[in-house]
Amino acid sequence: MKLSDLSDETLNKIKSLRWDRIIEKHEGPERWSSVLEYYDPEFMEIEGRWVLLPVERENHANITILRTIWSADGNSLTLFLKDTTFGDDDFLAGFMAVCDKLKDEEFFIAILYHEWFVIERGDAFDG
């Protein structure tokens, strides 16, 4: 799936959405219209589903999905990921995203995207 393949109606739905962020000490609600205008995002396929995150498409090769948590109804996704675009320091590379499935569409879009310290799970945890 590619943004360029979406209808104008679907793109307008995306542009009307807001998302929350805490990145590099900048926080607050952002508009997806700004992401589409000033960045070059693209869908990522995660576990067979399409997900739109507020990151540049060129960063996708540097992103590792650490954990996915799907809601019981399949309409929400929580992601923990590592983006080593700007270095592989765990204190700078971790992010958490909450994504919801857009109504009447076959993809998920981030409604929250925050920095997160990568915490490795040790032997003390099950699963």
C-alpha positions in Angstrom: 0.0 0.0 0.0 1.3 3.5 -0.9 0.0 6.9 0.0 0.0 7.8 -3.7 -2.6 5.0 -4.3 -5.1 6.5 -1.9 -8.2 8.4 -3.0 -8.5 12.1 -2.3 -11.2 11.3 0.1 -9.0 9.0 2.1 -6.1 11.5 2.0 -8.4 14.2 3.3 -9.4 11.9 6.2 -5.8 11.5 7.1 -5.1 15.2 6.8 -7.9 16.0 9.2 -6.4 13.8 12.0 -4.2 14.9 14.9 -1.6 12.9 16.7 0.3 13.3 20.0 4.0 13.4 20.3 7.0 13.8 22.6 10.1 13.8 20.4 13.3 15.7 21.2 11.6 17.7 23.9 8.9 18.9 21.5 5.5 17.8 22.6 1.9 18.4 21.9 -0.7 17.6 19.3 0.4 17.7 15.7 -1.6 17.5 12.5 -1.2 14.8 10.0 -1.6 17.4 7.3 1.7 18.8 8.4 3.4 15.4 8.3 2.2 14.9 4.7 3.3 18.4 3.6 6.7 18.6 5.2 7.9 15.0 5.5 8.0 11.9 3.2 6.1 9.3 5.2 5.0 5.9 3.7 3.1 2.9 5.0 5.1 0.1 6.7 3.9 -3.5 6.6 3.8 -4.8 10.1 2.7 -8.4 10.7 0.7 -8.3 7.5 -1.1 -5.0 8.1 -0.4 -1.6 6.8 0.7 1.1 9.3 1.4 4.8 8.8 3.8 6.3 11.3 5.0 10.0 11.3 8.5 9.0 10.1 10.3 9.5 6.8 10.1 6.6 4.4 14.0 6.6 4.1 14.1 5.7 7.9 12.1 2.5 7.4 15.3 0.4 6.8 16.6 1.5 10.2 13.4 0.6 12.1 13.1 -2.6 14.1 9.8 -3.6 15.6 10.5 -4.8 19.1 6.9 -5.6 20.2 3.4 -5.4 18.8 0.3 -5.5 20.9 -3.0 -5.8 19.0 -6.3 -4.9 20.6 -8.8 -7.7 21.0 -11.1 -6.2 18.4 -8.2 -5.7 16.0 -8.8 -2.0 15.6 -5.8 -0.7 17.6 -2.1 -1.4 17.7 0.6 -0.5 20.2 4.1 -0.7 18.9 7.5 -0.5 20.6 10.2 0.1 18.0 13.8 1.1 17.6 14.9 3.6 15.0 18.7 3.7 14.6 18.6 6.4 11.8 20.4 8.8 14.1 22.5 6.3 16.0 22.0 3.1 17.9 22.1 4.4 21.4 19.1 2.8 23.2 18.5 6.1 25.0 17.9 7.9 21.7 16.5 5.2 19.4 13.4 4.0 21.2 9.9 5.0 20.2 6.3 3.9 21.2 3.4 4.3 18.9 -0.3 3.8 19.4 -2.2 3.4 16.1 -5.8 3.1 15.3 -7.5 1.6 12.2 -9.0 4.4 10.2 -12.8 3.8 9.8 -13.7 2.2 6.5 -10.0 1.8 5.5 -7.6 -1.1 5.6 -4.7 0.6 7.4 -3.7 1.9 10.8 -2.4 5.4 11.6 -0.5 6.7 14.5 -2.4 8.7 17.0 0.5 8.8 19.5 4.3 8.7 18.8 6.6 9.2 21.7 10.3 8.7 22.5 10.9 5.7 24.7 14.0 4.3 26.4 14.5 0.8 25.0 14.2 -1.6 27.9 15.4 -5.1 27.1 13.3 -7.9 28.6 15.5 -10.1 30.8 15.1 -13.7 32.0 12.8 -12.5 34.8 9.9 -12.0 32.4 7.6 -14.7 31.0 6.9 -14.8 27.3 
